[in-house]
C-alpha cells in the first residue's frame, strides 16, 4: 500500500513538472504540437494545447520533444515604465508607456519638454509636455524601439521671452529583453546635442541656423546598459 501511495505521489510530481513548461512536440508527419503536457504514459502523451484543446498523441507518432520555457506573452509589456541607467541613475524624460492596439505595440514617450527657466536646476517641472509614440518591434522576448526627446529651457526678461535659453536633443535606440518583470538591455545614443541661444534670435534653433548659437555638445554617446521598471 505504501509503495502504491509513493508511486501516485511520484506521478503527480511528474505531472506538476510538465505543467510548468510549454512543450513543442515534433511529429513524424512534419507537423508540430505545442502546449502543456498533462499526462504521459509509455505509449501516449496527453497535451493541453495553447488554444484549449486536449490532444492525445501516440509515442510512435512523435519525432522528438523539446521542452521550452513558457512562451513570452507581449501583453505583459502594457503599462508605464521608469527608465534607469545601469548604475541606478534615474532619467524620467525617457520614461515610456507601452500600449497595444489591434496587435501592434507602441512606446509612448515625452517628445518635447518645455521649461520656463533657462536654469536647469530650477526647471524640475516642465510647463508643457508633448508626447509621441514609436512602433515596437518584438522578436521572442526582445523588444526594440527608438525615441527622440527634445528639452527646451526658456529665458524670460519681464513678461517677454527674449530668447530660448537652451535646447537639448537626445535620440536613442533601445534593444531590451523582458527579464524577471523588467526590461533590461542596451540603449544606443545616436545624437546628443545641447546648445545655448543668442539674444538676437527667438529660439536656439534659429540662432544655430544663423551660426550664432553656442553649441556645448554635439556627439553620440554610443551604447550604454539600461533598464526599465514597471510601475
C-alpha positions as a Markdown table, in Angstrom:
| # | Residue | x | y | z |
|---|---|---|---|---|
| 1 | Unk | 0.0 | 0.0 | 0.0 |
| 2 | Unk | 2.8 | 2.4 | 0.9 |
| 3 | Unk | 4.5 | 1.7 | -2.4 |
| 4 | Unk | 1.3 | 2.5 | -4.3 |
| 5 | Unk | 1.0 | 5.8 | -2.5 |
| 6 | Unk | 4.6 | 6.7 | -3.3 |
| 7 | Unk | 4.0 | 5.8 | -6.9 |
| 8 | Unk | 0.9 | 8.0 | -7.1 |
| 9 | Unk | 2.8 | 10.9 | -5.5 |
| 10 | Unk | 5.7 | 10.4 | -8.0 |
| 11 | Unk | 3.3 | 10.5 | -10.9 |
| 12 | Unk | 1.6 | 13.7 | -9.6 |
| 13 | Unk | 5.0 | 15.3 | -9.2 |
| 14 | Unk | 5.9 | 14.5 | -12.8 |
| 15 | Unk | 2.6 | 16.0 | -13.9 |
| 16 | Unk | 3.3 | 19.2 | -11.9 |
| 17 | Unk | 6.7 | 19.5 | -13.5 |
| 18 | Unk | 5.3 | 19.1 | -17.0 |
| 19 | Unk | 2.5 | 21.6 | -16.2 |
| 20 | Unk | 5.1 | 24.3 | -15.5 |
| 21 | Unk | 6.5 | 24.2 | -19.1 |
| 22 | Unk | 5.4 | 24.6 | -22.6 |
| 23 | Unk | 6.5 | 21.7 | -24.8 |
| 24 | Unk | 7.0 | 21.6 | -28.6 |
| 25 | Unk | 6.4 | 18.1 | -29.9 |
| 26 | Unk | 7.7 | 17.4 | -33.4 |
| 27 | Unk | 5.6 | 14.8 | -35.2 |
| 28 | Unk | 6.8 | 12.4 | -37.9 |
| 29 | Unk | 4.2 | 13.8 | -40.3 |
| 30 | Unk | 6.1 | 17.1 | -40.3 |
| 31 | Unk | 3.6 | 19.0 | -38.0 |
| 32 | Unk | 4.3 | 20.3 | -34.5 |
| 33 | Unk | 2.1 | 20.2 | -31.4 |
| 34 | Unk | 2.6 | 22.9 | -28.8 |
| 35 | Unk | 1.2 | 23.1 | -25.3 |
| 36 | Unk | 1.4 | 21.8 | -21.7 |
| 37 | Unk | 1.7 | 18.0 | -21.1 |
| 38 | Unk | -0.9 | 17.0 | -18.6 |
| 39 | Unk | -0.4 | 13.2 | -18.7 |
| 40 | Unk | 2.3 | 10.8 | -20.0 |
| 41 | Unk | 2.5 | 7.0 | -20.3 |
| 42 | Unk | 4.9 | 4.7 | -22.1 |
| 43 | Unk | 2.6 | 4.7 | -25.2 |
| 44 | Unk | 0.8 | 8.1 | -25.2 |
| 45 | Unk | 1.0 | 11.7 | -24.2 |
| 46 | Unk | -1.9 | 14.0 | -23.4 |
| 47 | Unk | -1.3 | 17.6 | -24.4 |
| 48 | Unk | -3.3 | 20.7 | -23.4 |
| 49 | Unk | -2.8 | 23.0 | -26.4 |
| 50 | Unk | -2.5 | 26.7 | -26.2 |
| 51 | Unk | -5.9 | 27.2 | -27.7 |
| 52 | Unk | -7.5 | 25.0 | -25.0 |
| 53 | Unk | -7.8 | 21.7 | -27.0 |
| 54 | Unk | -6.8 | 18.4 | -25.4 |
| 55 | Unk | -4.7 | 16.2 | -27.7 |
| 56 | Unk | -3.7 | 12.6 | -27.2 |
| 57 | Unk | -0.6 | 11.6 | -29.2 |
| 58 | Unk | 0.8 | 8.1 | -29.6 |
| 59 | Unk | 4.6 | 7.9 | -28.9 |
| 60 | Unk | 5.0 | 6.1 | -32.2 |
| 61 | Unk | 4.0 | 9.3 | -34.0 |
| 62 | Unk | 6.5 | 11.5 | -32.2 |
| 63 | Unk | 9.7 | 12.5 | -33.9 |
| 64 | Unk | 11.2 | 14.5 | -31.0 |
| 65 | Unk | 10.2 | 16.6 | -28.0 |
| 66 | Unk | 11.7 | 20.0 | -27.0 |
| 67 | Unk | 10.8 | 21.3 | -23.6 |
| 68 | Unk | 10.7 | 25.1 | -23.6 |
| 69 | Unk | 10.0 | 27.8 | -21.0 |
| 70 | Unk | 6.5 | 29.2 | -21.2 |
| 71 | Unk | 6.1 | 31.3 | -24.3 |
| 72 | Unk | 6.6 | 35.1 | -23.9 |
| 73 | Unk | 3.3 | 37.0 | -23.9 |
| 74 | Unk | 3.8 | 40.6 | -25.1 |
| 75 | Unk | 0.7 | 41.7 | -23.2 |
| 76 | Unk | 2.9 | 41.8 | -20.1 |
| 77 | Unk | 4.6 | 44.9 | -21.6 |
| 78 | Unk | 1.4 | 47.0 | -21.4 |
| 79 | Unk | 1.8 | 49.8 | -18.8 |
| 80 | Unk | 4.1 | 52.5 | -17.6 |
| 81 | Unk | 7.9 | 52.0 | -17.3 |
| 82 | Unk | 10.5 | 54.0 | -15.4 |
| 83 | Unk | 13.9 | 54.5 | -17.1 |
| 84 | Unk | 17.3 | 53.9 | -15.3 |
| 85 | Unk | 20.9 | 53.7 | -16.4 |
| 86 | Unk | 22.8 | 50.6 | -15.2 |
| 87 | Unk | 24.3 | 52.4 | -12.2 |
| 88 | Unk | 20.8 | 53.2 | -10.9 |
| 89 | Unk | 20.7 | 56.8 | -12.1 |
| 90 | Unk | 17.2 | 57.8 | -12.9 |
| 91 | Unk | 16.2 | 59.8 | -16.1 |
| 92 | Unk | 12.5 | 60.4 | -16.1 |
| 93 | Unk | 12.4 | 62.1 | -19.5 |
| 94 | Unk | 13.0 | 58.6 | -21.1 |
| 95 | Unk | 10.0 | 57.0 | -19.3 |
| 96 | Unk | 7.6 | 55.2 | -21.6 |
| 97 | Unk | 4.0 | 53.9 | -21.7 |
| 98 | Unk | 3.6 | 50.7 | -23.7 |
| 99 | Unk | 0.2 | 50.4 | -25.4 |
| 100 | Unk | -1.4 | 47.7 | -27.6 |
| 101 | Unk | -3.8 | 48.4 | -30.5 |
| 102 | Unk | -5.0 | 45.6 | -32.8 |
| 103 | Unk | -1.9 | 43.5 | -32.0 |
| 104 | Unk | 0.5 | 46.4 | -32.6 |
| 105 | Unk | 2.6 | 47.6 | -29.7 |
| 106 | Unk | 3.9 | 51.2 | -29.3 |
| 107 | Unk | 6.1 | 53.1 | -26.8 |
| 108 | Unk | 4.6 | 56.5 | -25.9 |
| 109 | Unk | 7.3 | 58.9 | -24.7 |
| 110 | Unk | 7.9 | 62.6 | -24.0 |
| 111 | Unk | 8.8 | 64.0 | -27.4 |
| 112 | Unk | 9.2 | 67.6 | -26.1 |
| 113 | Unk | 9.5 | 69.1 | -22.6 |
| 114 | Unk | 9.4 | 72.8 | -22.3 |
| 115 | Unk | 10.6 | 74.6 | -19.1 |
| 116 | Unk | 10.0 | 78.2 | -18.0 |
| 117 | Unk | 13.6 | 78.8 | -16.9 |
| 118 | Unk | 17.0 | 78.8 | -18.6 |
| 119 | Unk | 18.5 | 77.5 | -15.4 |
| 120 | Unk | 18.2 | 73.7 | -15.5 |
| 121 | Unk | 18.5 | 73.4 | -11.7 |
| 122 | Unk | 15.3 | 75.5 | -11.3 |
| 123 | Unk | 13.3 | 73.7 | -14.1 |
| 124 | Unk | 12.5 | 70.4 | -12.4 |
| 125 | Unk | 8.8 | 70.5 | -13.5 |
| 126 | Unk | 8.1 | 71.2 | -17.2 |
| 127 | Unk | 5.5 | 73.8 | -18.1 |
| 128 | Unk | 4.4 | 71.8 | -21.2 |
| 129 | Unk | 4.9 | 68.2 | -22.3 |
| 130 | Unk | 4.2 | 66.9 | -25.8 |
| 131 | Unk | 4.0 | 63.1 | -26.5 |
| 132 | Unk | 4.8 | 60.9 | -29.4 |
| 133 | Unk | 4.6 | 57.1 | -30.0 |
| 134 | Unk | 7.2 | 54.8 | -31.5 |
| 135 | Unk | 6.5 | 51.4 | -33.0 |
| 136 | Unk | 7.9 | 48.5 | -31.1 |
| 137 | Unk | 9.5 | 45.5 | -32.9 |
| 138 | Unk | 9.0 | 42.3 | -30.9 |
| 139 | Unk | 11.2 | 39.2 | -31.6 |
| 140 | Unk | 10.7 | 36.4 | -29.0 |
| 141 | Unk | 11.1 | 38.3 | -25.7 |
| 142 | Unk | 13.3 | 41.0 | -27.2 |
| 143 | Unk | 11.8 | 44.4 | -27.9 |
| 144 | Unk | 13.3 | 47.3 | -29.9 |
| 145 | Unk | 12.1 | 50.9 | -30.4 |
| 146 | Unk | 13.5 | 54.4 | -30.7 |
| 147 | Unk | 12.8 | 57.7 | -29.1 |
| 148 | Unk | 13.8 | 61.3 | -29.9 |
| 149 | Unk | 13.4 | 63.6 | -26.9 |
| 150 | Unk | 13.8 | 67.4 | -27.0 |
| 151 | Unk | 14.1 | 69.6 | -23.9 |
| 152 | Unk | 13.7 | 73.4 | -24.3 |
| 153 | Unk | 14.7 | 75.8 | -21.5 |
| 154 | Unk | 13.2 | 79.3 | -22.0 |
| 155 | Unk | 14.7 | 82.6 | -20.9 |
| 156 | Unk | 12.4 | 85.5 | -19.9 |
| 157 | Unk | 13.0 | 89.2 | -19.4 |
| 158 | Unk | 10.0 | 90.6 | -17.5 |
| 159 | Unk | 6.9 | 89.2 | -19.3 |
| 160 | Unk | 8.5 | 88.8 | -22.7 |
| 161 | Unk | 10.6 | 85.9 | -23.9 |
| 162 | Unk | 13.9 | 87.3 | -25.2 |
| 163 | Unk | 15.3 | 84.0 | -26.4 |
| 164 | Unk | 15.2 | 80.3 | -25.9 |
| 165 | Unk | 17.8 | 79.7 | -23.3 |
| 166 | Unk | 18.9 | 76.1 | -24.0 |
| 167 | Unk | 17.9 | 73.3 | -26.3 |
| 168 | Unk | 18.8 | 69.6 | -25.8 |
| 169 | Unk | 18.1 | 66.8 | -28.3 |
| 170 | Unk | 18.6 | 63.1 | -27.4 |
| 171 | Unk | 18.0 | 60.3 | -29.9 |
| 172 | Unk | 18.1 | 56.7 | -28.6 |
| 173 | Unk | 17.5 | 53.3 | -30.0 |
| 174 | Unk | 16.7 | 50.6 | -27.4 |
| 175 | Unk | 17.1 | 46.8 | -27.6 |
| 176 | Unk | 15.7 | 45.2 | -24.4 |
| 177 | Unk | 14.8 | 41.8 | -23.0 |
| 178 | Unk | 12.0 | 41.0 | -20.7 |
| 179 | Unk | 13.7 | 39.6 | -17.6 |
| 180 | Unk | 12.0 | 38.9 | -14.3 |
| 181 | Unk | 9.4 | 41.6 | -14.8 |
| 182 | Unk | 11.8 | 44.2 | -16.0 |
| 183 | Unk | 13.1 | 45.4 | -19.4 |
| 184 | Unk | 16.9 | 45.1 | -19.4 |
| 185 | Unk | 19.3 | 45.7 | -22.3 |
| 186 | Unk | 21.2 | 48.4 | -24.3 |
| 187 | Unk | 20.4 | 51.9 | -25.3 |
| 188 | Unk | 22.3 | 53.4 | -28.2 |
| 189 | Unk | 22.6 | 57.2 | -28.2 |
| 190 | Unk | 22.8 | 58.3 | -31.9 |
| 191 | Unk | 22.6 | 62.0 | -31.1 |
| 192 | Unk | 23.2 | 64.2 | -28.1 |
| 193 | Unk | 23.0 | 67.9 | -28.9 |
| 194 | Unk | 23.0 | 70.8 | -26.4 |
| 195 | Unk | 23.3 | 74.5 | -27.2 |
| 196 | Unk | 22.5 | 77.9 | -25.8 |
| 197 | Unk | 20.8 | 80.6 | -27.9 |
| 198 | Unk | 21.6 | 84.1 | -28.8 |
| 199 | Unk | 19.6 | 87.2 | -27.5 |
| 200 | Unk | 19.1 | 88.3 | -31.1 |
| 201 | Unk | 17.1 | 85.2 | -32.0 |
| 202 | Unk | 13.9 | 83.9 | -30.5 |
| 203 | Unk | 15.0 | 80.2 | -30.5 |
| 204 | Unk | 18.2 | 78.3 | -30.2 |
| 205 | Unk | 17.5 | 76.6 | -33.5 |
| 206 | Unk | 17.1 | 80.0 | -35.2 |
| 207 | Unk | 20.4 | 81.1 | -33.7 |
| 208 | Unk | 22.0 | 77.8 | -34.8 |
| 209 | Unk | 20.8 | 78.2 | -38.3 |
| 210 | Unk | 22.4 | 81.6 | -38.5 |
| 211 | Unk | 25.6 | 80.3 | -36.9 |
| 212 | Unk | 25.1 | 82.3 | -33.7 |
| 213 | Unk | 24.2 | 79.5 | -31.2 |
| 214 | Unk | 26.7 | 78.4 | -28.6 |
| 215 | Unk | 26.9 | 74.6 | -29.1 |
| 216 | Unk | 28.1 | 72.9 | -25.9 |
| 217 | Unk | 27.7 | 69.2 | -27.1 |
| 218 | Unk | 27.2 | 67.6 | -30.4 |
| 219 | Unk | 28.1 | 63.9 | -30.3 |
| 220 | Unk | 26.8 | 60.4 | -29.9 |
| 221 | Unk | 27.5 | 58.5 | -26.7 |
| 222 | Unk | 27.3 | 55.1 | -28.3 |
| 223 | Unk | 25.9 | 52.2 | -26.2 |
| 224 | Unk | 25.1 | 52.0 | -22.5 |
| 225 | Unk | 23.4 | 49.5 | -20.3 |
| 226 | Unk | 19.9 | 50.5 | -19.2 |
| 227 | Unk | 16.8 | 49.0 | -17.7 |
| 228 | Unk | 13.1 | 49.9 | -17.2 |
| 229 | Unk | 11.0 | 49.1 | -14.2 |
| 230 | Unk | 7.2 | 48.8 | -14.4 |
| 231 | Unk | 5.1 | 51.0 | -12.1 |
